[in-house]
Amino acid sequence: MGKIINQKFFLGDALTIAQSLIGKYLVRVQDGEESALMLHEVEAYDGPADLACHASRGKTPRTEIMFGSGGHFYVYFIYGIHWMLNIVVGEVDYPAAILIRGAGEISGPARLTKALSINKDINKMPAAKETGLWFEDRGVHVAKKDIIRTPRIRVDYAGDVWSKKPYRFLLNGDHPQNGH
């Protein structure tokens, strides 16, 4: 067990937090069983100007959670079949979030939510032990040189500028803690 990451951690800017999440653990408790998976891939969505960010279209019932305080989950359904897990970051009224793309042996955001039984019931909940889903720092040190930045995946709809922003963060495959 590591140190639970509190809500204050999620109040900074999306890119810094996204990079800082690599090497942290996503912890899920279901039916009394705990799963702890080290994060190895995330994507940042940074505010209303980011055309790949759902909040770029304004506040809607779906995106209102993104306009709240960092440290809450934004879970949405995509393609009519997959749940996507995001953690809201930043201050109130600045909509930003980080998509959790890979942890432990699992690569792919839909595979991750399926493996951890994450669905709409988690939407708007705080990342906290009481909700059964949270983040922990278990002392894994990941240096900046061990994190690769690339453009996000499948955001061509955002146009050339925003689809090419290096807002995807991945643990270098050669890192000794890389568990996928």
C-alpha positions in Angstrom: 0.0 0.0 0.0 1.2 3.4 -0.9 0.3 7.0 0.0 -3.1 8.0 -1.3 -2.9 10.9 -3.7 -5.2 13.6 -2.4 -7.4 16.1 -4.3 -4.8 18.9 -4.0 -2.5 16.9 -6.4 -5.1 17.4 -9.1 -5.4 21.2 -8.9 -2.4 22.0 -11.1 -2.2 22.2 -14.9 -3.2 19.2 -17.0 0.2 18.6 -18.7 2.2 18.6 -15.5 -0.3 16.4 -13.7 -0.5 14.0 -16.7 3.3 13.5 -16.7 3.3 13.2 -12.9 0.7 10.4 -13.0 3.1 8.1 -14.9 4.4 5.6 -12.3 1.5 6.3 -9.9 -1.0 3.5 -9.2 -4.7 3.3 -10.0 -6.3 1.3 -7.2 -9.7 -0.3 -7.4 -11.6 -2.2 -4.7 -14.4 -4.5 -5.9 -16.1 -7.1 -3.7 -13.4 -6.7 -1.1 -10.6 -7.4 -3.6 -8.0 -4.7 -4.3 -6.3 -4.3 -7.7 -3.4 -1.8 -7.9 -2.1 -1.1 -11.4 0.8 1.2 -12.2 -0.1 3.9 -14.8 2.0 3.8 -18.0 -0.1 5.8 -20.4 -2.3 8.9 -20.1 -3.6 11.7 -22.3 -4.2 15.3 -21.3 -7.2 17.4 -22.5 -6.5 21.0 -21.5 -9.3 23.4 -21.4 -11.8 25.2 -23.6 -9.4 26.1 -26.3 -8.3 22.5 -26.8 -10.5 21.3 -29.7 -9.9 17.7 -28.7 -11.3 18.4 -25.2 -15.1 17.7 -24.7 -15.3 21.0 -22.9 -14.3 23.0 -26.0 -18.0 22.8 -26.9 -19.0 24.4 -23.7 -20.7 23.2 -20.5 -23.3 20.4 -21.1 -24.9 17.9 -18.7 -22.2 15.4 -19.9 -19.2 17.8 -19.4 -20.3 19.8 -16.4 -18.1 17.7 -14.1 -15.0 19.0 -16.1 -15.9 22.5 -14.9 -15.6 21.4 -11.3 -12.7 21.0 -9.0 -9.9 18.6 -9.9 -9.8 15.2 -8.3 -13.2 13.9 -9.5 -13.8 11.2 -12.2 -15.3 12.0 -15.6 -16.5 8.7 -17.1 -18.3 8.7 -20.4 -19.6 6.2 -23.0 -18.0 6.1 -26.4 -19.1 4.3 -29.6 -22.0 2.9 -27.7 -19.9 0.2 -26.2 -16.9 1.5 -24.1 -16.5 3.5 -20.9 -13.6 5.9 -20.7 -12.1 6.9 -17.4 -10.7 10.4 -16.9 -9.6 12.4 -13.9 -10.6 16.0 -13.8 -7.7 18.4 -13.1 -7.3 22.1 -12.5 -9.3 24.7 -10.7 -13.1 25.3 -10.8 -14.4 26.7 -14.2 -11.2 25.6 -16.1 -12.3 22.3 -17.7 -9.4 19.9 -18.1 -9.1 16.2 -17.6 -6.7 13.3 -18.1 -7.7 10.1 -19.9 -6.3 7.0 -18.3 -5.1 4.9 -21.3 -3.0 2.2 -19.7 -2.1 0.6 -16.3 -0.4 -2.5 -15.2 -0.6 -5.2 -18.0 -3.6 -3.4 -19.6 -3.1 -1.1 -22.6 -6.2 0.7 -23.9 -8.7 2.8 -22.1 -11.7 0.5 -22.9 -9.8 -2.6 -21.8 -8.9 -0.9 -18.6 -12.4 0.2 -17.7 -13.7 -3.3 -18.6 -11.1 -5.1 -16.5 -11.8 -2.8 -13.5 -15.6 -2.8 -13.9 -15.7 1.0 -14.3 -18.9 2.6 -15.6 -21.2 5.6 -15.2 -21.5 4.8 -11.5 -18.0 6.3 -11.0 -18.8 9.5 -12.9 -18.5 12.6 -10.8 -17.2 10.7 -7.8 -14.0 11.8 -6.1 -10.8 9.8 -6.5 -10.9 8.5 -2.9 -10.8 5.3 -1.0 -14.5 5.7 0.0 -15.5 5.5 -3.7 -13.5 2.3 -4.3 -11.2 4.0 -6.9 -8.3 6.2 -6.2 -4.6 6.9 -7.0 -1.6 6.1 -4.9 2.1 6.9 -4.9 4.0 3.7 -4.2 7.4 5.2 -4.4 8.2 4.4 -8.1 10.5 7.0 -9.4 10.0 7.8 -13.1 12.5 10.4 -14.5 11.3 12.8 -17.2 13.7 11.1 -19.6 11.8 7.8 -19.1 8.5 9.4 -20.3 7.8 9.7 -24.0 5.4 12.4 -25.3 3.4 11.8 -28.5 0.3 13.2 -30.1 -3.0 11.9 -28.7 -4.7 9.0 -30.4 -7.8 9.3 -32.6 -8.4 13.0 -32.2 -8.2 14.0 -35.9 -11.5 15.8 -35.5 -9.7 18.5 -33.5 -7.8 19.7 -36.6 -4.1 19.8 -37.4 -3.0 22.0 -34.6 -4.8 20.2 -31.7 -4.5 16.7 -33.0 -0.7 17.0 -33.2 -0.1 18.4 -29.7 2.2 16.1 -27.7 -0.3 15.5 -24.9 0.0 11.8 -24.6 2.5 10.5 -22.0 3.9 7.0 -22.0 6.4 5.2 -19.9 9.4 4.2 -22.0 9.4 0.5 -22.7 12.9 0.1 -21.3 12.0 1.5 -17.9 12.6 -1.2 -15.2 9.1 -0.6 -13.7 7.3 -1.0 -17.0 4.9 -3.8 -16.3 3.0 -4.0 -19.6 
